[in-house]
Amino acid sequence: MTSATPTIERRAFAELRTAGRRLEGYAATFGSAAQLGSFSETIAPGAFRSALAGDVLALLDHDPAKVLGRTRSGTLRLSEDSRGLAFSLDLPDTQAGRDILALADRGDLGGMSFGFLVPEGGESWSGSTRTLRAVDLREISVVSAWPAYPDTEIALRSIMRGNEAARRRRILVMAENASWA
């Protein structure tokens, strides 16, 4: 069986607030079941523990060209508490930062999302329920409208392996690129 290159998965949540030029809230919450196509998923407490020591980016709409902050520079702070993955982001004085602040103040933002990989042994399955026990957190994103990819596409990438997964990924990328053309 051929192993496919890991694809970053994304999940969205809708809790954030402003405090001056700072955006705060939760990028993920523990224990809530999310329906993702053919399976449901929960995040176990402690799933982000090892990722908190790494360099995590804060992005706008999962776009690596729109960096809003990062843990390495101290402009993004992440912590786990009993509720989930809390964040505090000092918004930059850039056009993107000012836009985020204005949209957050008006209540127009779609929420938060996060991009991650699942390391070996980081998930467990019980029937069609997946529990994330450890994740390799790459980024959190302020989502201006909706998550970058519909959950059904995420579900397909999450559970398929081998050549079939690679074929479907190519189809999804081609469809995505066509929608931007």
C-alpha positions as CSV (number, residue, x, y, z in Angstrom):
1,M,0.0,0.0,0.0
2,T,1.4,3.4,-1.0
3,S,1.5,6.0,1.6
4,A,0.1,9.4,0.6
5,T,1.7,12.7,1.6
6,P,-0.1,14.0,4.7
7,T,-2.6,16.7,4.0
8,I,-3.2,19.5,6.5
9,E,-6.7,19.2,7.9
10,R,-8.8,22.2,8.9
11,R,-11.6,22.7,11.5
12,A,-13.6,25.8,12.2
13,F,-15.0,27.3,15.4
14,A,-16.9,30.6,16.0
15,E,-15.7,32.2,19.2
16,L,-13.6,35.3,19.2
17,R,-13.5,38.8,20.7
18,T,-11.5,41.9,20.4
19,A,-9.6,43.8,23.2
20,G,-7.9,46.8,21.7
21,R,-5.8,45.6,18.9
22,R,-5.9,42.0,20.3
23,L,-8.1,39.2,19.1
24,E,-8.8,36.5,21.6
25,G,-10.9,33.4,21.8
26,Y,-10.7,29.6,21.1
27,A,-9.3,28.1,18.0
28,A,-10.6,24.7,19.1
29,T,-12.8,23.2,21.9
30,F,-12.5,19.8,23.6
31,G,-15.2,17.2,23.7
32,S,-17.7,18.7,21.2
33,A,-18.6,16.3,18.4
34,A,-18.3,17.6,14.9
35,Q,-20.1,15.8,12.0
36,L,-17.6,15.6,9.1
37,G,-19.3,13.8,6.3
38,S,-19.3,10.1,7.0
39,F,-17.8,10.3,10.5
40,S,-17.9,12.4,13.7
41,E,-14.8,13.8,15.4
42,T,-13.9,15.0,18.9
43,I,-10.8,16.6,20.3
44,A,-9.5,15.1,23.5
45,P,-8.1,17.4,26.2
46,G,-4.3,17.6,25.9
47,A,-4.4,17.1,22.1
48,F,-2.4,20.3,21.5
49,R,0.0,19.9,24.4
50,S,3.1,19.0,22.4
51,A,2.3,21.5,19.6
52,L,2.4,24.4,22.0
53,A,6.2,24.3,22.1
54,G,6.5,24.7,18.3
55,D,6.3,27.7,16.0
56,V,2.6,28.2,15.1
57,L,1.4,30.8,12.7
58,A,-1.8,32.9,12.8
59,L,-3.1,33.4,9.3
60,L,-6.0,35.0,7.5
61,D,-8.2,32.4,5.8
62,H,-5.4,29.8,5.9
63,D,-3.3,31.9,3.5
64,P,0.4,31.7,4.2
65,A,0.9,35.0,2.4
66,K,-1.3,36.7,5.1
67,V,0.6,36.2,8.3
68,L,-1.1,38.0,11.3
69,G,1.3,36.7,14.0
70,R,3.3,33.7,15.2
71,T,4.3,32.1,18.5
72,R,8.0,32.5,17.8
73,S,7.8,36.3,17.8
74,G,5.4,36.4,20.7
75,T,2.6,38.1,18.7
76,L,0.5,34.9,19.0
77,R,0.0,33.2,22.4
78,L,-1.6,29.7,22.7
79,S,-2.6,27.8,25.7
80,E,-4.7,24.8,26.6
81,D,-7.2,25.0,29.4
82,S,-10.2,22.8,30.3
83,R,-12.3,24.2,27.5
84,G,-9.8,24.0,24.5
85,L,-7.1,25.7,22.6
86,A,-7.2,29.4,23.7
87,F,-5.4,32.1,21.7
88,S,-4.4,35.7,22.1
89,L,-3.3,37.5,18.9
90,D,-1.8,41.0,18.7
91,L,-3.1,42.2,15.3
92,P,-0.5,43.9,13.1
93,D,-0.9,47.5,11.9
94,T,-1.2,46.2,8.3
95,Q,-4.2,46.3,6.0
96,A,-5.1,42.8,6.8
97,G,-4.8,43.5,10.6
98,R,-6.9,46.6,10.3
99,D,-9.5,44.8,8.2
100,I,-9.7,42.0,10.8
101,L,-10.1,44.4,13.6
102,A,-12.9,46.3,11.8
103,L,-14.8,43.1,10.9
104,A,-14.4,41.7,14.4
105,D,-15.7,44.8,16.0
106,R,-18.8,44.6,13.7
107,G,-19.3,40.9,14.4
108,D,-18.8,40.0,10.7
109,L,-16.1,37.4,11.0
110,G,-16.9,33.8,10.4
111,G,-14.8,32.6,13.3
112,M,-11.6,30.7,13.9
113,S,-10.1,27.6,12.2
114,F,-6.9,25.6,12.7
115,G,-4.7,23.6,10.3
116,F,-3.0,20.4,11.6
117,L,-1.5,17.1,10.8
118,V,-2.2,13.9,12.8
119,P,1.0,12.2,13.9
120,E,1.4,8.5,14.1
121,G,-0.8,7.3,17.0
122,G,-2.5,10.7,17.4
123,E,-6.0,9.5,16.6
124,S,-8.2,6.6,17.7
125,W,-11.4,5.3,16.1
126,S,-14.5,3.7,17.6
127,G,-16.7,2.8,14.7
128,S,-17.3,6.0,12.7
129,T,-16.1,8.3,15.5
130,R,-12.6,9.7,15.4
131,T,-10.9,11.1,18.5
132,L,-7.9,13.4,18.1
133,R,-5.6,12.7,21.0
134,A,-2.5,14.5,19.6
135,V,-2.1,16.9,16.7
136,D,0.8,18.6,15.0
137,L,-0.6,22.2,15.0
138,R,0.6,24.2,12.0
139,E,-1.6,27.3,12.1
140,I,-4.7,28.9,13.4
141,S,-6.7,31.1,11.1
142,V,-9.1,34.0,11.4
143,V,-11.8,33.0,8.9
144,S,-13.6,35.9,7.3
145,A,-16.5,33.9,5.9
146,W,-16.4,30.1,6.0
147,P,-13.6,27.5,6.4
148,A,-11.3,27.2,3.4
149,Y,-12.6,23.7,2.5
150,P,-16.0,22.2,3.1
151,D,-16.0,19.5,5.8
152,T,-17.0,16.8,3.3
153,E,-13.7,17.3,1.5
154,I,-11.8,17.3,4.8
155,A,-13.5,14.0,5.8
156,L,-12.4,12.4,2.5
157,R,-8.8,13.4,3.0
158,S,-8.9,12.3,6.7
159,I,-10.0,8.7,6.3
160,M,-8.7,7.6,2.8
161,R,-5.3,6.1,2.3
162,G,-3.1,5.1,-0.6
163,N,-3.7,5.7,-4.3
164,E,-7.4,6.4,-4.0
165,A,-6.6,9.3,-1.6
166,A,-4.0,10.7,-3.9
167,R,-6.5,10.5,-6.9
168,R,-9.2,12.2,-4.9
169,R,-6.8,14.9,-3.7
170,R,-5.8,15.7,-7.3
171,I,-9.5,15.9,-8.3
172,L,-10.2,18.3,-5.4
173,V,-7.2,20.5,-6.2
174,M,-8.2,20.7,-9.9
175,A,-11.7,21.6,-8.9
176,E,-10.5,24.2,-6.4
177,N,-8.1,25.7,-9.0
178,A,-10.9,25.8,-11.6
179,S,-13.2,27.7,-9.2
180,W,-10.6,30.5,-8.9
181,A,-9.9,30.7,-12.7
